[in-house]
Amino acid sequence: MKRIAVMTSGGDAPGMNAAIRAVVRYGIKKGLEVYGIKRGYAGLLDEEIEPLSFASVGGIMEKGGTILRTSRCPEFVMKETRAEAAKILKRHGIDGLVVIGGEGSMHGAMFLAEEQKIPVIGVPGTIDNDIAMTDMSIGVDTCLNTVVDAIQKLKDTASSHERAFIIEVMGRSSGYIATVSGLVTGAEAIIVPEVPVNYEELSNRLLQERERGKINCIVVVAEGAASAYTVARHLEHRIGYETRITILGHIQRGGSPTAFDRLLASRMGVAAVDALLNGETSVMTALQGGKIVTVPLADVLKEKKKLDLHLLELAGLLS
């Protein structure tokens, strides 16, 4: 193997730049030529491929987003599109590919590897933490810190004005961000797609807490469970609080990555290069029990990552 490429695909996540940097610098030290593909699979099809050097990735580790930029590429679901992508990689002399991204990106990586026989290694990068077989994905820790900071600031206003704040967070169909951020900020309620919500029971509990003297209320809702507006409509007329809605939105995906995300991304980037050099393909780097391992993409994508419901129980016990 002489020449490899790295790309970021799907939604951006803090720490992607640290992973790119690790792939480039470690790859060069291993005697490889390293190329960057801009705008993910869409950029690959447009042949936006350029060489990267030590200097190319200098000073990027602390930056959010991705210097390679990213996009979504719906047409990559078609076999003929993937075949064209494989031809382009071969035409540019690319012997192996590192794909950094979320679940959709991992599907593309698996199909390229298994259908088109391109050696591909996936690196999980998504704030949702919804990719199976890895304890954490790149970007999750930074996202959680952003959300926690926002909730803490909203709690100050909630206490000052004796209000209920309904805070909607990201996560697609996963309630991980809502659960952890709600737990560590002492939210009165957490609504996630994994657990059906009984609004009458929830309203009664919040009303009881108000009667005990609680002067504010924080409800964290995952976007995959309901909209903040829906939750507010169910609760406002029942709990006796003035309700305010905050949708954190894409602020959760930005910002300088935390030390944890920089370290995780660096370790996974190096592991991805090692996997290519060791002849592995159609695998993903993963954090398991503190160690970086590789796991088959087919197993990763076989089932959805499950939310640890004990965290929800803990949040309920401590709220």
N, C-alpha and C positions, 0 to 999 in steps of 0.2 A: 504494500500500500504506500503510495507516494503523495497523493493529493486528496484532501478531504474538504468538505464544505460544512458550514453551519448556518442555520436559519432560525428565525423566531416566527411563530405562526399563531393565529387566533388572537384572543385578548392579551394585551400586554400585562406584565406582572413585575413588580419591583424585584430586582435581582437578576433579571434576564441579561443585563449587560455584564454582570460579574461572571455569568456562565459563558457568555461569548468570549470574554477575556481569557478565561481558563482554557477553553478549547483552543483558542488561537496560540497562546503563549506556550502551553504544554505541548500542543501539536508541533509547533516549530522546534521546540527543544528535542522532540523525538525524531526530528529530521523530516517532518512532513511539510508540504505546501498547504496552507490553509486559505480557503476562499470563503467569502461571505455572500449569502444570497439575500437580497433585499426583498421586503414585502412578502415573505413566506412563500407558499406554493404559487401564488399569483405571480410573484417576482421570478420564481423559477421558470414558469411558463413563458415569461417575457424575457428570459435570459439576462436578468439583472444580477450578474455574477461577477465579483471582483476580488482580487487578491487582498489578503489582510496581513499585516505585519505587527511586530511588537508595538510600533508607534501608533498603528491604527486603533489599538485598544487601550492606549495610555489614558489614564484619568477618567475612565468610564465606569469604574466599579461603583462609585458613589451616586451615579445618576439613575433616576427612575426611567421607566420606559425601555426602549430598545434602540440602539444606534442603527440596527439593520431594518428598523421599522417592521410593521406587520400588517396583515390584512386577512380577510376571510376569503376562501376560494371555493364556493359551492360546486363549481364544475369539476372539482377534484374527486367527486364521488363517482365519476364516470371512468370506466376502465381505459377507454381510449385516451382520455386526458392524462391519466397516470402513465400510460405507455409513452406518450409524447414527452412527459417530464423525464422519464428514464433515458430516452434518446438524448435529451439536452444534457443531462448529467454526463453521459458517456462521451458526448461530443466535446465537452469541456474537460475531459480527462479526470472527472471526479470519481475516486475509488470508494469513497464512503461518505455518509451524510449524518450529521447530528441535527435533530429536530427538537427545538425547545418550544413547548406549548402545552395546551390543555388536551382534553379528551378527543376533540375533533382532530387535532394535529397528530395525536398518537394513532388514530385510525389511519390517517394518510400515510404515516410512517410505516405502519404494519403492512398496508397494501403495497407500498413501493418495494418493501423488502421481500414479501412473500410472492407477489405476482410478478414483479419486474426484476427480481433478483439483485436489487441494489442493497449493499450493506448499509443498514440504517440503525441508529441508536436514538431512542427517545429520551428526552429530559423533561420531567414534569414541571411546568411553569404555569400556575394559575392560582389566583387568590381564593378560589372557591374550596380548595382542599377536597375535591370530589373525585380524585383519581385513586383507584384501588391499588393496594399492595405497596403504598408508600405512606409512612407516617405523616409526612409533610411534603407539600409541593413548594417550589420557589415562589415567593411573593406572599404567602399566607401570613407570616409573622408581621411583615410590614403593614399589610392591610389591617390586621387585628389592632396593631398599635394606633393606626389612624382612626379606626372606628372607636376604640376605647377613649382616645383623646376627645373626640367629638361628643361622645355620650357624657363624659365627665363635665364638659362645658355646658351642655344642655341641662344637666342636673342642677347646676348653679341657678340657671334661670327658672327651672321648674320649682325649686325650693323658694326662690324669691317671690314668685307670683302664685304659688300654690296651684300649679297646673299639672296636667297629664301630658307627657310627650310620647307620641307614637313615632318611633324611629325605624325607618325601613332601610335594611342593609342588603347588599348583594349576596350572591351564592347560587344563582340559578335554581336547580332543584335540590340543593343541599342546604341544610340548616346550620352548618358548622360555624360560619361567621356569627350568625345571630346567637347561637348557643354560648360560644366562648365569650364573646363581647358582653352579652347579657349577664353571664355568670360573674365575670370579674369586675363589673361595674355595679353589681347589686340591683339589677333591674327587677321590677316587681313581676314582670311576665315576659316570657319568650315564646314567640309563635313561629313554628317551623313546619315545613311540608311533611316531615316524617311522622308527625303526631297530630291527629285531628284536634281542633280546638272547639270547646264548648263555651260559647260567648256568655251564656247565662251564668255558668259556674265561675268563669273568669271575672265577670262583672261583680258578682256577689263577693268574691274574695277581695277584690280591690276596694269595694265599698266597706267591707269589714275593716280593712287596714286603715282606711280614712277615718272611720269611727274610732279607731284606737289612737288616732292623733297623727297619723302620717300626713305630711303637708305637701308631698309631691308624688308623682307616679311616673315611672319609666317603663314603657312597653317596647320591646325590640321585636320586630317582625321581619322574617326572611322574605325576600321578594318572591320566592317560589311558593310561599304559603298563602299570601294574600297581599293586597296593596294596603299601605298605611291608611288610605282614605276609607277602605272597607272596614278596617278594624276600628277606626274612629267612629264611624257611623253606628257600629254595634255597641260601642262602649259609652259614648259621650252622654246620652240621655239617661244612662243607668247609674253612673258612678258619682255624679255630682261635681265633677271636675270640669274646668275649662280645658279643652283639648287643643294641642298644637301638633302639627305634623311636620316631620323633617325627613326628607329622602336624601340620604347621603350621596347616592349616585356614584359617578366615576371618580370622585375624589378618593375613593377607596383603592383605586388601582394605581395612583400616582405616588410620588414622593421618593426621597432617597431611601434605599433599602436598609433595613436594620443589620446589625452585625450578624445576627443569626442567618438572615437570608443571604448575605454576602458569603458567609462561610459555606452554607449549604450549596449555593450555586457553584462556588469554586470547586468543592469536592465532587459535585455531580459532573461538572465540565471535564475535569481530569479523568473521572471514571468512564465517561463516554468515549474519550480518546483511547484509553486503555482497552475498552471493550472492542473497538474497531481494530486495533492492532492485534488483539488476541483472536481475531476471526469471528467475533460474535456478530449477530445481526438479528433484527426484529426483537430487540429487548429494550427495556427502559431502565434507567438508573433509578434507584429507590432508596429511601432512608428507612431502615428497619432496625429498631432497637439501638439506635445510635451509629449503626454501620451503613456504609453505602454498598449496595449490592445491585446486581442486574436481575431483572425478572422478565419472563416472556411477555411480549405485548399482547399476545392472544389471551393470556391469563388475566392481564390487567384489564382488558376491555370486555371480558366475559360478563362481569357483573359490576353494579354500582357500588361505590364505597358507602358503607353504612355509618350513620351517625352514632356515636357512642351515647346511648340514652342515659347512661349513668351521669353524664355531665348535666343533662337536663334535670335529673333527680336532685343532683347536688345544688344546682341553681335554685330549685324550689325550696330545698331545705334551708338555704342561707338567705333567701330574699326577705 
